[in-house]
Amino acid sequence: MILYQFILETRERDGCSSYEHKEFVLAQDDPIASRFAREFARHWRPNSTYDAELDIYSAPEGWPQWTLAQCKPLTQLTVPVAGRRSSMHVALVPESKATQ
């Protein structure tokens, strides 16, 4: 299994406010992870709609709107270091390899 991160980019009604919503999923390959991310995006807000031409999901009121910005496998995370003004890369090791 591979750990994937997918990101929804969201815009508010004013057009200026935007943010990223990050999620993680374990999947066997890219197509399965991508399908999961698209399904998640479609059901992220109840009764949302999808505009295939613009590739945008919308809440029933029309706002917020969001799109699936990326879905990619992760092999490391960048995390802050407590007590310092720095961060470090932390490698992710699949459990099956870690226990061998």
Secondary structure, 3 states (H helix, E strand, C coil): CEEEEEEEEEECCCCCCEEEEEEEEEECCHHHHHHHHHHHHHHCCCCCEEECCCCEEECCCCCCEEEEEEEEECCEEEEECCCCCCEEEEECCCHHHHCC
